[in-house]
Amino acid sequence: MAQLLIVYHSRTGGARQMAEAAAESARAETEVELVPADQAGPEDVLAADGYIFCAPENLAAISGLMKEFFDRCYYPVLGQIEGRPYAQMICAGSDGENAACQIARIATGWRLKEVQSPLIVCTHAQTPEAILARKTIPEDQLDRCREIGAALGAGLAMGIF
């Protein structure tokens, strides 16, 4: 059975909810490994057939722990995962575009195949209190995460990717 790796980082719960929603729907079609970024390593990346990267936007960039995951894994898997499918989800306080660009550039270096445009869920958190507060992602946005998980899981299971 194909394996989907979902790597995420979440400080306030938003990105975690998004990753869990994608994992929930993908499990209907494929094996899913849902791993926090600080625990994911090159062996997880190599074992997977496809990926969803889910991170919060922090200061117009991906979170430090998500960046550190990519830093730890980039060279050990370089040249060994080319052509595998990926999607990404960003939990943003404003626009999330730069965070999505960062992940896309890393995925391009790995020669991964983007199979879904980035999903950016904007929480509109703009004050220090709102930025640091626990997040609750609306159900309609979690449905979009579920759609990404289901599509990637089904594509892996059917051998489309």
Z-matrix of the N, CA and C atoms (Angstrom, degrees):
N
C 1 1.455
C 2 1.528 1 108.90
N 3 1.313 2 116.10 1 139.44
C 4 1.467 3 121.35 2 178.95
C 5 1.519 4 110.46 3 -66.03
N 6 1.324 5 115.26 4 152.94
C 7 1.458 6 120.51 5 -178.43
C 8 1.526 7 110.77 6 -121.43
N 9 1.324 8 115.03 7 129.77
C 10 1.454 9 123.00 8 175.69
C 11 1.519 10 108.16 9 -105.37
N 12 1.324 11 116.37 10 126.91
C 13 1.462 12 122.09 11 176.28
C 14 1.522 13 108.31 12 -102.36
N 15 1.319 14 115.76 13 123.75
C 16 1.457 15 121.26 14 174.08
C 17 1.519 16 107.15 15 -112.22
N 18 1.327 17 115.15 16 113.73
C 19 1.463 18 121.76 17 178.62
C 20 1.515 19 107.08 18 -106.81
N 21 1.335 20 115.81 19 130.84
C 22 1.460 21 119.24 20 -177.55
C 23 1.527 22 111.06 21 -142.51
N 24 1.316 23 114.53 22 158.57
C 25 1.462 24 121.90 23 167.93
C 26 1.513 25 106.97 24 -134.01
N 27 1.318 26 115.83 25 141.01
C 28 1.457 27 119.99 26 179.89
C 29 1.523 28 109.36 27 -152.39
N 30 1.303 29 116.13 28 123.00
C 31 1.459 30 121.07 29 177.07
C 32 1.529 31 110.68 30 -95.19
N 33 1.338 32 117.03 31 -34.45
C 34 1.466 33 120.20 32 -175.45
C 35 1.528 34 112.85 33 -115.03
N 36 1.314 35 117.59 34 7.77
C 37 1.459 36 121.69 35 172.76
C 38 1.516 37 116.32 36 97.14
N 39 1.318 38 119.16 37 -16.84
C 40 1.462 39 120.69 38 -177.31
C 41 1.514 40 113.22 39 -64.78
N 42 1.315 41 117.32 40 -53.90
C 43 1.465 42 120.80 41 -179.10
C 44 1.533 43 110.71 42 -64.95
N 45 1.319 44 117.73 43 -34.01
C 46 1.472 45 120.20 44 177.25
C 47 1.529 46 110.34 45 -62.31
N 48 1.325 47 117.39 46 -44.80
C 49 1.466 48 120.65 47 178.25
C 50 1.523 49 111.00 48 -60.57
N 51 1.313 50 116.35 49 -40.98
C 52 1.464 51 121.17 50 179.12
C 53 1.524 52 110.99 51 -63.73
N 54 1.331 53 116.65 52 -46.15
C 55 1.469 54 121.40 53 -179.96
C 56 1.529 55 111.03 54 -63.79
N 57 1.325 56 116.44 55 -42.39
C 58 1.468 57 120.06 56 179.10
C 59 1.522 58 111.58 57 -64.14
N 60 1.324 59 117.46 58 -38.27
C 61 1.473 60 120.80 59 178.59
C 62 1.525 61 110.19 60 -64.20
N 63 1.328 62 117.23 61 -43.54
C 64 1.472 63 120.33 62 178.33
C 65 1.526 64 110.45 63 -63.86
N 66 1.321 65 116.84 64 -42.52
C 67 1.469 66 120.86 65 -179.70
C 68 1.525 67 111.31 66 -63.16
N 69 1.318 68 115.68 67 -42.18
C 70 1.464 69 121.26 68 -179.21
C 71 1.532 70 111.28 69 -55.94
N 72 1.306 71 117.27 70 -46.12
C 73 1.466 72 119.42 71 -177.41
C 74 1.532 73 112.34 72 -79.35
N 75 1.309 74 117.68 73 -31.25
C 76 1.466 75 120.41 74 179.69
C 77 1.519 76 111.56 75 -67.73
N 78 1.331 77 117.01 76 -29.91
C 79 1.472 78 120.87 77 -177.69
C 80 1.524 79 113.09 78 -62.39
N 81 1.320 80 117.04 79 -19.85
C 82 1.462 81 119.75 80 177.48
C 83 1.521 82 111.29 81 -68.32
N 84 1.329 83 117.04 82 -21.55
C 85 1.462 84 121.62 83 -174.17
C 86 1.526 85 114.81 84 -115.87
N 87 1.327 86 117.28 85 -27.44
C 88 1.461 87 119.75 86 -171.43
C 89 1.519 88 110.80 87 -152.60
N 90 1.301 89 115.82 88 169.21
C 91 1.462 90 121.50 89 174.75
C 92 1.526 91 108.13 90 -74.89
N 93 1.320 92 116.89 91 136.98
C 94 1.464 93 121.30 92 -177.04
C 95 1.517 94 110.15 93 -126.07
N 96 1.317 95 115.26 94 132.59
C 97 1.457 96 122.14 95 170.61
C 98 1.527 97 106.58 96 -111.89
N 99 1.319 98 116.45 97 115.44
C 100 1.466 99 123.14 98 178.64
C 101 1.525 100 106.28 99 -104.75
N 102 1.346 101 116.29 100 110.22
C 103 1.462 102 120.14 101 -169.96
C 104 1.533 103 110.45 102 -129.93
N 105 1.342 104 117.14 103 127.65
C 106 1.468 105 119.09 104 173.80
C 107 1.529 106 110.15 105 -61.48
N 108 1.315 107 116.22 106 145.41
C 109 1.466 108 121.67 107 -175.14
C 110 1.524 109 112.77 108 -56.57
N 111 1.322 110 118.07 109 -35.57
C 112 1.464 111 119.64 110 -178.26
C 113 1.525 112 112.59 111 -74.66
N 114 1.334 113 117.49 112 -9.33
C 115 1.463 114 121.29 113 179.10
C 116 1.533 115 112.78 114 -110.10
N 117 1.326 116 117.17 115 -12.96
C 118 1.465 117 121.04 116 -178.30
C 119 1.518 118 110.15 117 -81.39
N 120 1.322 119 115.45 118 141.25
C 121 1.457 120 120.08 119 -179.44
C 122 1.511 121 111.80 120 -136.00
N 123 1.320 122 116.49 121 178.55
C 124 1.464 123 121.02 122 -179.91
C 125 1.522 124 113.58 123 -53.93
N 126 1.325 125 117.19 124 -36.22
C 127 1.464 126 119.93 125 -179.60
C 128 1.528 127 111.30 126 -62.94
N 129 1.344 128 117.31 127 -35.14
C 130 1.464 129 120.84 128 177.27
C 131 1.531 130 110.42 129 -67.50
N 132 1.313 131 116.10 130 -42.61
C 133 1.463 132 121.16 131 179.98
C 134 1.528 133 110.17 132 -63.53
N 135 1.325 134 116.89 133 -44.82
C 136 1.467 135 120.68 134 -179.21
C 137 1.527 136 112.14 135 -65.96
N 138 1.325 137 117.99 136 -33.09
C 139 1.465 138 121.49 137 -176.86
C 140 1.525 139 113.18 138 -76.20
N 141 1.315 140 117.49 139 -16.86
C 142 1.463 141 121.16 140 -174.54
C 143 1.528 142 112.00 141 -91.05
N 144 1.329 143 114.01 142 153.91
C 145 1.463 144 121.22 143 176.99
C 146 1.526 145 112.07 144 -98.23
N 147 1.331 146 116.55 145 -15.83
C 148 1.459 147 122.71 146 179.50
C 149 1.513 148 109.44 147 -161.47
N 150 1.346 149 115.98 148 168.83
C 151 1.459 150 120.34 149 -170.02
C 152 1.523 151 112.28 150 -142.33
N 153 1.323 152 114.85 151 146.86
C 154 1.456 153 122.39 152 162.40
C 155 1.517 154 105.91 153 -125.49
N 156 1.325 155 116.07 154 125.52
C 157 1.459 156 122.41 155 176.81
C 158 1.523 157 107.10 156 -106.71
N 159 1.325 158 116.44 157 126.61
C 160 1.464 159 121.35 158 -175.25
C 161 1.523 160 108.77 159 -131.02
N 162 1.331 161 115.60 160 119.33
C 163 1.464 162 119.40 161 -174.55
C 164 1.519 163 111.10 162 -142.94
N 165 1.320 164 115.94 163 155.25
C 166 1.458 165 118.51 164 170.09
C 167 1.524 166 110.04 165 -82.86
N 168 1.296 167 114.13 166 155.05
C 169 1.460 168 120.68 167 170.53
C 170 1.530 169 106.11 168 -86.91
N 171 1.315 170 116.10 169 125.68
C 172 1.471 171 122.15 170 175.43
C 173 1.519 172 107.91 171 -126.09
N 174 1.312 173 116.34 172 118.29
C 175 1.465 174 121.00 173 178.38
C 176 1.528 175 111.33 174 53.52
N 177 1.321 176 115.89 175 45.66
C 178 1.464 177 124.12 176 177.44
C 179 1.531 178 113.25 177 65.24
N 180 1.319 179 117.46 178 27.93
C 181 1.464 180 122.28 179 179.73
C 182 1.528 181 108.78 180 -149.67
N 183 1.344 182 115.97 181 169.00
C 184 1.462 183 117.66 182 173.64
C 185 1.522 184 108.22 183 -67.60
N 186 1.307 185 115.83 184 154.95
C 187 1.460 186 120.48 185 -179.15
C 188 1.526 187 110.81 186 -61.48
N 189 1.318 188 115.35 187 154.34
C 190 1.461 189 120.87 188 -178.28
C 191 1.514 190 113.41 189 -58.70
N 192 1.343 191 117.56 190 -41.55
C 193 1.469 192 119.24 191 -179.59
C 194 1.525 193 111.98 192 -67.72
N 195 1.328 194 116.83 193 -33.24
C 196 1.467 195 118.73 194 176.41
C 197 1.525 196 109.68 195 -69.54
N 198 1.313 197 117.19 196 -41.63
C 199 1.471 198 120.96 197 177.09
C 200 1.519 199 109.79 198 -61.87
N 201 1.312 200 116.77 199 -40.41
C 202 1.467 201 120.82 200 179.95
C 203 1.534 202 110.77 201 -64.18
N 204 1.347 203 117.59 202 -36.62
C 205 1.462 204 120.90 203 174.32
C 206 1.529 205 110.04 204 -57.72
N 207 1.329 206 116.11 205 -49.37
C 208 1.463 207 119.56 206 179.48
C 209 1.526 208 110.94 207 -63.43
N 210 1.325 209 117.77 208 -40.10
C 211 1.467 210 121.09 209 178.56
C 212 1.532 211 111.35 210 -60.17
N 213 1.337 212 117.11 211 -43.57
C 214 1.470 213 121.44 212 -179.06
C 215 1.511 214 112.79 213 -68.86
N 216 1.336 215 115.94 214 -33.24
C 217 1.460 216 119.85 215 -171.26
C 218 1.525 217 114.23 216 -98.86
N 219 1.297 218 117.82 217 -19.40
C 220 1.461 219 120.49 218 -169.41
C 221 1.535 220 112.63 219 -55.08
N 222 1.307 221 117.33 220 -62.12
C 223 1.469 222 119.52 221 -174.90
C 224 1.527 223 113.94 222 -71.77
N 225 1.333 224 120.10 223 -36.61
C 226 1.469 225 118.08 224 178.90
C 227 1.532 226 114.72 225 -61.80
N 228 1.354 227 118.37 226 -23.51
C 229 1.468 228 119.32 227 -179.38
C 230 1.531 229 112.96 228 -110.36
N 231 1.314 230 117.22 229 -3.44
C 232 1.462 231 121.72 230 -177.26
C 233 1.536 232 110.52 231 -55.83
N 234 1.318 233 116.11 232 130.17
C 235 1.457 234 121.70 233 179.72
C 236 1.515 235 114.34 234 84.22
N 237 1.348 236 117.77 235 -0.37
C 238 1.463 237 120.60 236 -177.02
C 239 1.523 238 113.89 237 -115.18
N 240 1.339 239 117.34 238 -6.54
C 241 1.469 240 119.79 239 -176.45
C 242 1.528 241 112.14 240 -126.64
N 243 1.289 242 116.82 241 14.60
C 244 1.462 243 121.91 242 -176.14
C 245 1.525 244 111.70 243 -56.49
N 246 1.331 245 115.28 244 138.23
C 247 1.458 246 121.77 245 176.64
C 248 1.511 247 115.49 246 84.64
N 249 1.319 248 118.02 247 -5.97
C 250 1.464 249 119.18 248 179.46
C 251 1.536 250 109.74 249 -74.19
N 252 1.333 251 117.14 250 148.72
C 253 1.460 252 120.75 251 -176.46
C 254 1.531 253 112.43 252 -80.16
N 255 1.330 254 114.06 253 151.25
C 256 1.454 255 118.88 254 174.59
C 257 1.522 256 110.45 255 -148.73
N 258 1.321 257 113.95 256 158.81
C 259 1.457 258 123.11 257 171.01
C 260 1.519 259 106.15 258 -139.38
N 261 1.321 260 115.96 259 164.48
C 262 1.454 261 119.27 260 178.44
C 263 1.518 262 111.12 261 -141.35
N 264 1.324 263 113.97 262 151.72
C 265 1.466 264 121.95 263 178.60
C 266 1.524 265 107.65 264 -134.29
N 267 1.333 266 115.61 265 134.02
C 268 1.459 267 121.86 266 -178.60
C 269 1.521 268 108.55 267 -121.70
N 270 1.321 269 116.73 268 132.29
C 271 1.461 270 122.81 269 172.13
C 272 1.524 271 106.21 270 -101.14
N 273 1.334 272 116.37 271 109.21
C 274 1.460 273 121.36 272 -171.02
C 275 1.521 274 112.22 273 -116.97
N 276 1.314 275 114.63 274 152.19
C 277 1.457 276 120.18 275 173.00
C 278 1.508 277 111.09 276 -90.67
N 279 1.330 278 115.83 277 -24.48
C 280 1.462 279 119.57 278 178.66
C 281 1.518 280 109.13 279 -125.90
N 282 1.350 281 118.59 280 -100.21
C 283 1.460 282 117.07 281 -175.08
C 284 1.527 283 115.32 282 -105.25
N 285 1.314 284 119.65 283 -27.55
C 286 1.464 285 122.05 284 176.20
C 287 1.510 286 116.08 285 74.37
N 288 1.316 287 117.93 286 -3.83
C 289 1.467 288 121.10 287 -174.69
C 290 1.527 289 113.23 288 -62.35
N 291 1.317 290 117.87 289 -42.40
C 292 1.464 291 119.46 290 -178.37
C 293 1.530 292 111.07 291 -66.54
N 294 1.322 293 117.12 292 -39.61
C 295 1.462 294 119.68 293 176.87
C 296 1.527 295 110.35 294 -60.87
N 297 1.329 296 116.70 295 -43.14
C 298 1.470 297 120.46 296 178.40
C 299 1.527 298 110.46 297 -63.63
N 300 1.325 299 117.13 298 -39.16
C 301 1.475 300 120.30 299 177.86
C 302 1.523 301 111.20 300 -63.34
N 303 1.325 302 117.11 301 -39.84
C 304 1.466 303 119.81 302 179.21
C 305 1.517 304 111.22 303 -60.74
N 306 1.326 305 116.73 304 -48.22
C 307 1.466 306 119.63 305 -179.40
C 308 1.526 307 109.91 306 -64.31
N 309 1.325 308 117.53 307 -40.98
C 310 1.469 309 120.44 308 179.55
C 311 1.528 310 111.24 309 -61.64
N 312 1.314 311 117.40 310 -38.86
C 313 1.477 312 120.01 311 179.48
C 314 1.523 313 111.29 312 -66.87
N 315 1.329 314 116.31 313 -39.51
C 316 1.463 315 119.87 314 177.46
C 317 1.528 316 109.61 315 -65.14
N 318 1.325 317 116.38 316 -45.24
C 319 1.466 318 120.57 317 179.29
C 320 1.531 319 111.43 318 -62.47
N 321 1.324 320 116.70 319 -35.86
C 322 1.463 321 120.34 320 176.09
C 323 1.525 322 110.38 321 -63.34
N 324 1.319 323 117.26 322 -41.42
C 325 1.460 324 121.01 323 176.99
C 326 1.514 325 112.24 324 -61.72
N 327 1.315 326 116.33 325 -36.11
C 328 1.455 327 121.09 326 176.96
C 329 1.526 328 111.44 327 -78.45
N 330 1.312 329 117.66 328 -9.57
C 331 1.470 330 124.48 329 -177.32
C 332 1.529 331 111.48 330 64.87
N 333 1.350 332 115.39 331 36.70
C 334 1.460 333 120.22 332 174.85
C 335 1.525 334 108.91 333 -78.13
N 336 1.319 335 115.78 334 161.35
C 337 1.462 336 121.84 335 -179.59
C 338 1.534 337 109.20 336 -106.87
N 339 1.329 338 115.78 337 115.33
C 340 1.467 339 120.24 338 177.18
C 341 1.522 340 108.51 339 -71.15
N 342 1.347 341 116.76 340 123.69
C 343 1.461 342 120.28 341 -178.52
C 344 1.521 343 112.34 342 -113.89
N 345 1.317 344 116.29 343 1.80
C 346 1.458 345 122.37 344 179.91
C 347 1.518 346 107.25 345 -154.06
N 348 1.308 347 117.51 346 135.54
C 349 1.466 348 119.76 347 173.97
C 350 1.522 349 109.11 348 -62.04
N 351 1.337 350 117.73 349 150.59
C 352 1.467 351 119.80 350 179.80
C 353 1.524 352 111.68 351 -57.19
N 354 1.308 353 115.43 352 136.48
C 355 1.466 354 121.36 353 172.63
C 356 1.522 355 106.78 354 -96.28
N 357 1.308 356 116.32 355 120.16
C 358 1.466 357 121.33 356 176.90
C 359 1.514 358 107.63 357 -114.89
N 360 1.320 359 116.01 358 117.23
C 361 1.460 360 122.12 359 176.23
C 362 1.523 361 106.75 360 -101.84
N 363 1.323 362 115.79 361 118.43
C 364 1.461 363 120.70 362 -176.97
C 365 1.523 364 110.40 363 -98.65
N 366 1.319 365 115.88 364 123.15
C 367 1.466 366 121.29 365 178.91
C 368 1.525 367 112.08 366 -89.99
N 369 1.316 368 117.19 367 -11.36
C 370 1.472 369 123.69 368 -178.98
C 371 1.527 370 112.08 369 60.30
N 372 1.322 371 116.89 370 26.05
C 373 1.469 372 121.60 371 177.57
C 374 1.529 373 107.93 372 -75.89
N 375 1.337 374 116.82 373 114.87
C 376 1.452 375 120.41 374 -174.48
C 377 1.530 376 114.39 375 -125.81
N 378 1.316 377 117.75 376 -10.66
C 379 1.469 378 119.90 377 176.81
C 380 1.523 379 108.48 378 -103.93
N 381 1.324 380 118.24 379 157.87
C 382 1.466 381 118.89 380 177.90
C 383 1.528 382 112.31 381 -53.99
N 384 1.317 383 116.75 382 -39.86
C 385 1.474 384 120.16 383 -179.14
C 386 1.529 385 110.85 384 -65.62
N 387 1.325 386 116.77 385 -44.12
C 388 1.473 387 120.47 386 -179.45
C 389 1.522 388 111.39 387 -69.42
N 390 1.312 389 117.04 388 -37.76
C 391 1.462 390 120.92 389 179.86
C 392 1.524 391 110.89 390 -63.70
N 393 1.324 392 117.13 391 -41.00
C 394 1.465 393 121.60 392 -176.75
C 395 1.526 394 113.71 393 -85.45
N 396 1.322 395 118.00 394 -10.82
C 397 1.471 396 122.01 395 -177.23
C 398 1.522 397 111.76 396 -71.77
N 399 1.336 398 116.19 397 152.41
C 400 1.464 399 121.58 398 173.77
C 401 1.523 400 108.11 399 -59.87
N 402 1.309 401 116.45 400 140.01
C 403 1.463 402 121.17 401 -177.80
C 404 1.525 403 110.41 402 -102.16
N 405 1.316 404 114.86 403 146.03
C 406 1.458 405 122.22 404 169.66
C 407 1.517 406 106.48 405 -124.42
N 408 1.311 407 116.18 406 112.80
C 409 1.454 408 121.81 407 -178.42
C 410 1.526 409 108.13 408 -80.34
N 411 1.338 410 117.73 409 129.10
C 412 1.469 411 120.69 410 179.77
C 413 1.530 412 111.78 411 -60.29
N 414 1.301 413 115.00 412 148.24
C 415 1.470 414 121.46 413 -175.93
C 416 1.525 415 112.67 414 -57.74
N 417 1.328 416 117.95 415 -37.34
C 418 1.463 417 118.89 416 -179.92
C 419 1.532 418 111.33 417 -65.58
N 420 1.324 419 117.11 418 -31.68
C 421 1.463 420 120.13 419 176.57
C 422 1.530 421 110.98 420 -75.49
N 423 1.336 422 116.66 421 -36.38
C 424 1.469 423 119.41 422 175.33
C 425 1.527 424 110.57 423 -65.02
N 426 1.335 425 116.97 424 -32.59
C 427 1.465 426 120.08 425 175.65
C 428 1.523 427 110.45 426 -61.71
N 429 1.317 428 117.42 427 -37.75
C 430 1.467 429 120.62 428 177.32
C 431 1.531 430 110.42 429 -64.50
N 432 1.330 431 116.69 430 -37.41
C 433 1.468 432 121.00 431 176.38
C 434 1.523 433 110.36 432 -65.76
N 435 1.329 434 115.65 433 -41.51
C 436 1.463 435 120.15 434 178.06
C 437 1.531 436 111.00 435 -61.77
N 438 1.325 437 116.49 436 -38.68
C 439 1.468 438 120.50 437 178.72
C 440 1.530 439 111.06 438 -62.46
N 441 1.321 440 116.31 439 -40.69
C 442 1.472 441 119.68 440 178.23
C 443 1.520 442 110.19 441 -64.72
N 444 1.325 443 116.92 442 -45.90
C 445 1.461 444 120.18 443 178.72
C 446 1.516 445 112.03 444 -61.47
N 447 1.332 446 116.68 445 -44.26
C 448 1.465 447 120.42 446 -179.75
C 449 1.523 448 111.02 447 -64.29
N 450 1.318 449 117.15 448 -42.95
C 451 1.463 450 120.47 449 -178.24
C 452 1.525 451 111.47 450 -66.23
N 453 1.322 452 116.45 451 -44.60
C 454 1.461 453 118.87 452 -179.89
C 455 1.526 454 110.27 453 -68.01
N 456 1.326 455 116.99 454 -41.17
C 457 1.458 456 120.17 455 177.40
C 458 1.517 457 112.42 456 -61.79
N 459 1.327 458 116.90 457 -44.35
C 460 1.464 459 120.82 458 179.60
C 461 1.528 460 110.74 459 -66.10
N 462 1.319 461 116.48 460 -42.05
C 463 1.474 462 119.69 461 178.93
C 464 1.514 463 111.97 462 -61.14
N 465 1.338 464 116.55 463 -40.84
C 466 1.465 465 120.02 464 177.37
C 467 1.523 466 110.88 465 -66.25
N 468 1.344 467 116.17 466 -44.51
C 469 1.462 468 120.22 467 -178.03
C 470 1.533 469 111.96 468 -63.41
N 471 1.319 470 116.85 469 -35.71
C 472 1.468 471 120.67 470 -178.45
C 473 1.525 472 112.62 471 -87.19
N 474 1.314 473 116.72 472 -5.10
C 475 1.449 474 119.83 473 -179.97
C 476 1.524 475 113.73 474 74.98
N 477 1.319 476 117.21 475 19.80
C 478 1.469 477 121.13 476 179.35
C 479 1.521 478 111.04 477 -69.07
N 480 1.304 479 115.80 478 -36.12
C 481 1.467 480 119.72 479 -176.81
C 482 1.525 481 110.95 480 -94.00
